[in-house]
Structures are given as C-alpha cells and as structure tokens.
Amino acid sequence: MTIRVMLADDQPLLRTGFRMILSAEPGFEVVGEAPDGAAAVEMARRLRPDVVLMDVRMPVLDGIQATRQLAGPGVTDPVKVLILTTFGLDEYVVESLRAGASGFLLKDAPPEDLVEAISVVAAGDALLAPSVTRRLLDRVARHLPAIATDANPALAELTDRELEVLRLIARGLSNAEIADQLTVSETTVKTHVSRVLGKLELRDRIQAVIFAYEAGLV
C-alpha cells in the first residue's frame, strides 16, 4: 500500500529534500507541494493525501491555521497532519496539536525518522509517545490556560476510574504502566482509555493530555 504524502513548506530547498527522501523509499509517493498555508488547505482538500507534512511558519496562512481547517474540531473528513518544527517553536507545536495535528517532527530529524513518523501518522496513530508528550507540555505549560476542574462540564461524564486514567495519561504513563499502577489488566486500561476519548470527543492521547492540562487536572 502506497502512502500518499503532501508537502507544505515555503522553503523550496526543504521541500526538495523531503521529496527526494520519500521518493527513494518504497511505498511512498509525494502527490503535491504547497508553498504556503492557504495553498496547502486547497491542495489537501483536492488531493486527499494520507498525510500532510506541514511547516508552522508559512506566508498567507500559517501552519496552525491551515491545520485547524484541515483537521480541527468540527471538520467532517479530517486530513492527517504532521507538523514540522524546531525546538525553538514548542509553543506553536502545542497550538498545532490543539488544532488537530497528529504529531510533530523536528526539521533536522534524520531521514529514517521522517519515514517512520509519516508511517505512524498514516496508520492512524498519534506520533508522540506518552512520555514525549508529557515532556513537551511540561516545557510549554505556561501557554495552556488552565481552568478550574469543576468548570469543565465534560469531566462530569467520566467515572472516578476514568478520571483517574485520564490523569495518568496526562502524567505520561503508557497503558502498561497505568495497568501496573491500578493493578488491572492492560486490556481493561485500553477499554478505559477508549471510553475517556469517546466521552470527551477526543481523537487520541495527545488531545487527552492537552485536555487534562487545560482542565487543571495536572
């Protein structure tokens, strides 16, 4: 099965580099290149790629706004977006994840990491491991406007155990670690995680972590 990738970056040299890397890999096809966010939105809606590799800082429309239009809340048929960033733009990464991105990748990542990241996102998984998600949000927690726990009505939908699981997810624990902490099976944890995501209308663990931070649970 071929993974169809679209590149969105205002630097032609970077797009060329990414295209060369992916074209050399079996099972990957670059179906389009966009030089700005507005063009990326139009092209992605028209081509329906499996993954959009999206830069954050672009002219006309930045990567965050473009991601929100392609994968944000309320989008009926979202496109998977993988954000390109640098360590100096962590706050933009958080905004991008909140806008619906499936993960992020550093621009100077080695080619094998680029290939793996796109494969992970194309498969429908969030790119960030729980521990990586936690470290990222710890660094930029000041950018997340926390609200009082009891002010978020969605939390009332969760059982005490589901709320506990949500807190553990936000602490960066994997399913196996949560199972060990709660003395239950990993299958039971997966069920709890699925119910938490369903009740809160969240797509993946990344959004669950961000939700927990914003709700003041962490």
SEDRENRO-428872 format. One line per 2 residues: number of its first residue (from 0); for each residue x, y, z of N, C-alpha, C. Coordinates in steps of 0.02 Angstrom, whole numbers, plus 32768, in hexadecimal, padded with zeros to 4 digits. Layout:
NUM = X Y Z X Y Z X Y Z; ...
END
This chain:
0 = 802A 7FC4 8000 8000 8000 8000 802C 803F 8000; 8020 806C 7FD2 8047 80A9 7FCC 802B 80E0 7FF9
2 = 8057 8101 801F 8043 8139 8049 804C 8179 8021; 8015 819C 8016 8016 81DA 7FEE 8023 8215 801C
4 = 8059 8239 800E 806F 8270 803A 806D 82B2 8014; 8056 82E6 8036 8057 8329 801B 8086 8354 8045
6 = 80AF 837D 8025 80DF 83A7 8049 80C7 83F0 8049; 80C9 840F 8084 80B6 8456 808A 80ED 847B 80AF
8 = 8115 84A1 8089 814D 84C6 80A6 815F 84FE 8075; 816F 8539 8090 817E 8571 8063 81C6 8571 804B
10 = 81EE 8541 8061 8234 853D 804B 823B 8506 8017; 8246 8518 7FD8 824C 84E6 7FA2 8282 84B2 7FAF
12 = 82B9 84C8 7FCD 82F0 8499 7FD9 82DB 8462 8009; 82B6 8474 803D 829E 8441 806C 826D 8412 804B
14 = 8240 842E 8023 820F 8403 8000 8233 83D2 7FD3; 8267 83EB 7FB1 828D 83BF 7F85 82AF 8387 7FAB
16 = 82CB 8399 7FE6 82EC 8366 800F 82BB 8331 8027; 8282 8346 803F 824F 8316 8056 8237 82EA 801D
18 = 822D 8309 7FE3 8215 82E3 7FA9 8248 82AE 7F94; 8287 82C0 7F95 82BC 8291 7F81 82BF 8256 7FB2
20 = 82B9 8265 7FF3 82BB 8230 8025 8281 8200 801C; 8245 821B 8014 8209 81F1 800F 8205 81CC 7FCC
22 = 821D 81ED 7F97 821B 81CC 7F56 824A 8190 7F53; 827D 8191 7F7E 82AC 815A 7F7F 8294 811F 7FAA
24 = 825D 812A 7FCE 8242 80F6 7FF9 8209 80D1 7FD6; 820A 808F 7FD6 81D1 806A 7FB9 8192 8074 7FE3
26 = 815B 807C 7FC1 811B 8083 7FE5 8109 80CB 7FF5; 812F 80FB 7FDB 8120 8142 7FE7 8119 8167 7FA4
28 = 80EB 8195 7FA1 80E2 81BE 7F65 80D2 8206 7F7A; 80F9 8236 7F62 80EB 827C 7F6E 80BB 8294 7F38
30 = 807E 82A6 7F4D 8049 82B6 7F1D 8041 8300 7F11; 8062 832A 7F3A 805A 8371 7F31 8087 8399 7F5F
32 = 8096 83D8 7F4B 80BF 8404 7F73 809D 8449 7F76; 8097 8464 7FB2 8077 84A5 7FBA 80A8 84D6 7FDB
34 = 80AD 8514 7FC1 80DC 8544 7FDC 80C2 856F 8014; 8081 8569 8024 8064 8590 805B 8027 856B 8077
36 = 800F 8583 80B0 7FD9 8560 80D2 7F97 855F 80AB; 7F87 8596 808B 7F48 8599 8065 7F49 8567 802B
38 = 7F82 8564 8009 7F89 8535 7FD2 7F87 84ED 7FEC; 7FA2 84E3 8028 7FA2 84A0 8046 7F5B 8488 8054
40 = 7F32 84B5 806E 7EED 84A3 807D 7EC8 8490 803E; 7ECE 84BA 800B 7EAC 84AC 7FCB 7EC4 846B 7FAC
42 = 7F06 8462 7FAC 7F23 8427 7F8C 7F10 83E7 7FB1; 7F13 83EA 7FF4 7F04 83AE 801C 7EBB 839A 8015
44 = 7E8E 83CB 8011 7E47 83BB 8008 7E3B 839D 7FC3; 7E62 83B1 7F93 7E59 8398 7F4F 7E7A 8354 7F45
46 = 7EB7 834B 7F60 7EDC 830D 7F55 7ECF 82D7 7F88; 7EB8 82EA 7FC4 7EAA 82BB 7FFA 7EE6 828C 8007
48 = 7F20 82A8 8018 7F5B 827F 8027 7F51 8259 8068; 7F78 8225 8072 7F75 81FF 80B1 7F92 8228 80EA
50 = 7FC6 824F 80DC 7FE7 8279 810E 7FFE 82BA 80EE; 7FF3 82F2 8111 800F 8332 80FD 8049 8343 812B
52 = 8084 834E 810E 80BE 8363 8135 80BC 83AF 8135; 80AD 83CD 816F 809B 8414 8173 80CD 843D 819C
54 = 80EA 8470 817C 8115 849E 81A0 80E8 84CD 81CA; 8104 84E8 8200 80DD 8515 822B 80DC 855B 820E
56 = 8116 8576 8200 811B 85BB 81E8 811B 85BD 819D; 80E3 85D4 8181 80DC 85DC 8139 80B5 861B 812A
58 = 80BF 8638 80EE 809A 8675 80DC 8051 8666 80CB; 802B 869B 80C4 7FE3 869A 80B2 7FB9 867D 80EB
60 = 7FC7 863E 80FE 7FA4 861D 8135 7FD7 85F1 8158; 7FDF 85F9 819A 8011 85D2 81BC 7FFB 8589 81C4
62 = 802B 855E 81D7 801D 8517 81DB 7FE9 8504 820F; 7FE4 852C 8244 7FB3 851D 8278 7F6C 8528 825E
64 = 7F62 8561 823E 7F20 856F 8222 7F0E 853E 81EA; 7F40 852D 81C2 7F34 84FC 818D 7F21 84B9 81AA
66 = 7F44 84A5 81DF 7F35 8465 8200 7EEE 8465 821D; 7EDB 849D 823B 7E98 84A2 8258 7E62 849A 8223
68 = 7E6E 84B5 81E7 7E3E 84B0 81B1 7E3B 8469 8195; 7E72 8445 8199 7E75 8402 817C 7E63 83CB 81AE
70 = 7E72 83D6 81EF 7E6B 83A0 8220 7E4E 83B6 8262; 7E38 83F4 8267 7E22 840E 82A7 7DDC 83F7 82BB
72 = 7DC7 840D 82F6 7D84 83FC 830F 7D4E 8410 82DD; 7D21 83E3 82D1 7CEA 83F2 82A4 7CF7 83E0 825C
74 = 7D35 83CD 824B 7D43 83BA 8206 7D27 8374 81FA; 7CFB 836E 81CA 7CD7 832F 81BD 7D05 82F7 81A7
76 = 7D31 8306 8179 7D5D 82D2 815E 7DA6 82EB 8163; 7DC3 82E8 819F 7E05 8306 81AA 7E3D 82E3 8184
78 = 7E70 830A 8175 7EAD 82F1 8156 7EE2 82EC 818C; 7F09 82B7 818C 7F3D 82AE 81BE 7F76 82DF 81B0
80 = 7F8A 8304 81E4 7FBE 8336 81DD 7FF8 8327 820C; 8034 8329 81F1 8071 8320 8218 8096 8363 8216
82 = 809F 8382 8250 80BC 83C5 8254 8108 83C2 8253; 8127 83EE 822C 816F 83F7 822C 8181 8431 8259
84 = 81B3 8429 8284 81C3 845E 82B3 820C 845B 82C7; 821F 8489 82F4 8262 848A 8312 8258 848F 835D
86 = 828D 8483 8383 8288 8487 83CB 8273 84CC 83E2; 8283 84FF 83BB 8272 8543 83CE 822A 8556 83C3
88 = 8202 8529 83A8 81BC 8538 8399 818C 850B 83BE; 819F 84F4 83F9 8175 84C4 841E 812F 84DE 842A
90 = 8128 8520 8436 80E5 8539 8444 80B8 8532 8407; 80D5 8536 83CB 80AE 852D 838F 809B 84E4 8386
92 = 80C6 84B7 839E 80B6 8470 839A 8076 8462 83C1; 8072 847C 83FE 8037 8471 8428 7FF9 848C 8406
94 = 7FFE 84C9 83EB 7FC4 84E5 83C8 7FB1 84BA 838C; 7FE3 849E 836A 7FD5 8474 8330 7FB1 8434 8345
96 = 7FC7 8416 837C 7FA7 83D9 8394 7F5F 83E7 83A9; 7F55 8420 83C7 7F11 8434 83DA 7EE6 8441 839C
98 = 7F07 8454 8366 7EE3 8463 8327 7ED3 8423 8301; 7EEC 83EA 8318 7EDA 83AB 82F8 7F13 8384 82D9
100 = 7F51 839C 82E0 7F8A 8377 82C5 7F92 8334 82E8; 7FAD 8303 82C5 7FB7 82C0 82E1 7FFB 82B8 8302
102 = 8025 82EA 82FD 8067 82E6 831C 8096 8319 82FF; 80D6 8316 8313 8105 8346 82F8 8148 8324 82EC
104 = 8170 8344 82C1 81B1 8329 82B0 81E1 8364 82A9; 821D 835B 82C4 824F 8390 82BE 826A 8393 8277
106 = 8276 83D0 825F 828C 83D8 821A 82D0 83B8 820D; 82FA 83B2 8241 833B 8394 8237 833E 834A 8249
108 = 8303 832B 824C 8300 82E3 825B 8321 82BC 8222; 8341 8283 8232 835F 825A 81FD 832A 823D 81D0
110 = 833C 822B 8193 830B 8211 8162 82E2 81D6 817C; 8302 81A8 81A1 82DC 816E 81B9 82A5 8183 81EA
112 = 82B1 81B9 8210 827D 81D2 823E 8243 81F1 8217; 8253 8213 81E1 821F 8230 81B7 81F2 81FA 819B
114 = 8211 81C6 8180 81EB 818E 8163 81C0 816C 8198; 81DD 815F 81D3 81B9 813E 8209 817F 816A 8221
116 = 818B 81AB 8228 8157 81D8 8240 811B 81D9 8211; 8128 81DE 81D1 80F1 81DF 81A1 80CB 819D 81A1
118 = 80F0 8166 81A8 80CF 8124 81AB 80A1 811E 81E7; 80B9 8137 8221 8092 8133 825F 8051 815B 8258
120 = 8057 8199 823F 801D 81C3 8238 7FEC 81A7 8204; 8007 818E 81CD 7FDC 8171 8199 7FB5 8135 81B3
122 = 7FD2 8111 81E3 7FB0 80D7 8200 7F7A 80EB 8231; 7F74 812B 823F 7F40 8143 826B 7F54 814B 82B4
124 = 7F95 8146 82C2 7FAD 814D 8306 7FC8 8193 8312; 7FC7 81A8 8351 7FE7 81E7 8363 8032 81DC 8364
126 = 8057 820D 834C 809F 8203 8345 80C4 8203 8387; 80AD 822B 83B7 80D2 8233 83F5 80C5 81FA 8426
128 = 80FB 81DE 8440 80F4 81AE 8478 80DD 81D5 84B4; 80B9 81B5 84E2 809F 81D9 851D 80D4 8200 8542
130 = 810F 81E3 854D 8143 8206 8572 815C 8243 854C; 8160 823F 850A 8175 8277 84E2 8141 82AE 84E5
132 = 8102 829B 84E1 80CC 82CB 84E6 80D0 82F1 8528; 80DC 82CC 855E 80E1 82EC 85A0 811B 831E 85A3
134 = 8155 830A 8589 818E 8337 858B 8182 8376 8563; 8162 836D 8529 8152 83A7 8500 8124 83D7 8524
136 = 80EE 83BD 8541 80BE 83E9 8561 80DA 8407 85A1; 8107 83E3 85C3 8127 8400 85FE 814E 843F 85EC
138 = 816C 843E 85B1 8195 8477 859C 816B 84B3 8589; 812D 84A7 8575 8105 84DE 855C 80C3 84E5 8583
140 = 80C0 84CA 85BF 8082 84CB 85E5 8068 8512 85F0; 8096 8543 85F1 8081 8588 85FC 8055 85A2 85C2
142 = 8057 8580 8589 802F 8596 8551 7FE9 8578 8551; 7FDD 854A 8581 7F9C 8529 8584 7F72 8549 85BB
144 = 7F3D 856D 85AB 7F15 858F 85DD 7EEB 855E 8606; 7F04 854B 8640 7EE0 851B 866A 7E9F 853A 8684
146 = 7E6C 8511 868C 7E2D 8527 86A8 7E1C 84F8 86E2; 7DEE 850D 870B 7DDD 84E4 8745 7DBE 84A2 872E
148 = 7DD0 846C 8751 7DB7 842A 873D 7D6B 8428 873C; 7D4C 8446 876F 7D03 8441 8772 7CE1 8470 8740
150 = 7D09 8498 871C 7CEC 84C5 86EA 7CE4 84A3 86A7; 7CFE 8467 86A1 7CF9 8444 8661 7CC4 840E 8666
152 = 7C8A 8419 8648 7C52 83EA 864E 7C60 83A6 8630; 7C8E 83A3 8600 7C9D 8363 85E0 7CB9 8330 8612
154 = 7CDC 8348 8645 7CF9 831C 8677 7CC4 82F6 869F; 7C88 8313 86A3 7C52 82F3 86C8 7C3C 82B2 86A7
156 = 7C4E 82A9 8667 7C3B 826D 8643 7C67 8232 8656; 7CA1 8240 8675 7CD0 820A 8684 7CC2 81EB 86C8
158 = 7CCC 81AA 86CD 7CC9 8189 870E 7D09 819A 8735; 7D0A 8189 8776 7D45 8197 879E 7D82 8172 8781
160 = 7D79 8135 876B 7DB1 810F 8750 7DC8 812D 870E; 7D99 8143 86E4 7DAC 8161 86A4 7DD2 81A3 86AF
162 = 7DBD 81C9 86E2 7DDF 8207 86F3 7E27 81F8 870A; 7E2E 81C2 8731 7E6F 81AD 8748 7E9C 8199 870D
164 = 7E7F 8175 86DE 7EA5 8161 86A2 7EBA 819E 867A; 7E8E 81CF 8674 7E9E 820C 864F 7EDA 8230 8670
166 = 7EDA 8233 86B2 7F12 8253 86D6 7F53 822D 86C8; 7F50 81EC 86C7 7F8C 81C3 86BC 7FA4 81CB 8673
168 = 7F77 81D0 8645 7F8A 81DD 85FF 7FAF 8220 85FC; 7F94 8252 861E 7FB2 8294 861C 7FF6 8296 863F
170 = 8003 8267 866B 8044 8263 868C 8077 8240 865F; 8061 8227 8626 808E 8209 85F7 8095 81BE 85FD
172 = 8068 819D 8622 806C 8154 862A 8050 8130 85EE; 8070 80F8 85DC 8057 80CE 85A6 801E 80A2 85C2
174 = 7FFC 807E 8596 7FC7 8051 85AC 7FE1 801D 85DD; 801C 8002 85CE 8039 7FCF 85FA 8048 7FEC 863F
176 = 8062 8029 8640 8073 8049 8681 8033 805A 86A8; 7FFF 806F 8684 7FBF 807E 86A6 7FA2 803E 86C3
178 = 7FA6 8007 869D 7F8D 7FC7 86B5 7FB2 7FB1 86F4; 7FF3 7FBC 86F5 801A 7FA9 8730 8007 7FD4 876C
180 = 7FFD 8014 8760 7FED 8042 8797 7FA7 8034 87B4; 7F78 8022 8788 7F33 8017 879F 7F25 7FCE 87B0
182 = 7F57 7FA3 87A4 7F51 7F5B 87B0 7F16 7F3E 8789; 7F16 7F4D 8748 7EE3 7F31 871B 7F07 7F19 86DD
184 = 7EE3 7EF8 86B0 7F02 7EE0 8672 7F0A 7F19 8641; 7F38 7F10 8612 7F43 7F43 85DF 7F06 7F49 85B3
186 = 7EE2 7F12 85A8 7EA5 7F13 8581 7E71 7F40 85A1; 7E6C 7F3C 85E4 7E3D 7F67 8609 7E50 7FB0 8601
188 = 7E91 7FBE 8603 7EA8 8003 85FB 7E96 801D 85B6; 7EA0 7FF3 8583 7E8F 8008 853E 7E45 8019 8539
190 = 7E1B 7FF2 855C 7DD3 8000 855C 7DC5 8043 857C; 7DE6 8050 85B5 7DDC 8090 85D8 7DF3 80CA 85AC
192 = 7E2D 80C3 858C 7E48 80F8 8561 7E18 8106 8528; 7DFD 80D1 850A 7DCE 80D8 84D3 7D8F 80FE 84E9
194 = 7D77 80ED 8525 7D3B 810F 853E 7D49 8158 854E; 7D84 8166 8569 7D96 81AB 8578 7D97 81D5 8538
196 = 7DB8 81BA 8505 7DBD 81DE 84C6 7D77 81E8 84A7; 7D4E 81B3 84AB 7D0B 81B8 848F 7CDF 81EA 84B3
198 = 7CDF 81E8 84F5 7CB5 8216 851C 7CCA 825F 8514; 7D0B 826A 850F 7D25 82AE 8509 7D2B 82C5 84C0
200 = 7D19 8298 8492 7D1C 82A6 844A 7D62 82BB 8436; 7D93 8294 844C 7DD9 82A0 843C 7DF1 826B 840B
202 = 7E1F 827D 83DF 7E34 8250 83AB 7E6A 821F 83C3; 7E97 8236 83EF 7ECF 820C 8402 7EEB 8221 8446
204 = 7F20 8200 845C 7F3E 820E 849E 7F5B 8253 84A2; 7F74 826D 846A 7F90 82B0 846B 7F5B 82E2 847F
206 = 7F20 82DD 8460 7EEA 830A 8471 7ED3 8300 84B9; 7ED7 82C2 84D1 7EC4 82B4 8517 7EF4 82D6 8547
208 = 7F34 82D6 8538 7F65 82F7 8563 7F58 8342 8564; 7F4E 835F 852A 7F41 83A7 8526 7F01 83B8 854B
210 = 7ECD 8390 8543 7E8D 839B 8566 7E99 839B 85B1; 7EBF 8369 85CA 7ECC 8364 8612 7EF0 83A1 862D
212 = 7F21 83BB 8606 7F45 83F7 861B 7F16 8433 861D; 7EED 843A 85E9 7EC0 8473 85E6 7E8A 846F 861C
214 = 7E77 8433 862F 7E43 842A 8662 7E5F 842F 86A9; 7EA1 8439 86AE 7EC0 8441 86F0 7EC9 83FF 8715
216 = 7EC8 83C7 86F2 7ED1 8386 8713 7F1A 8377 8721; 7F47 839A 8700 7F8F 838D 8708 7FB1 83CE 871E
END
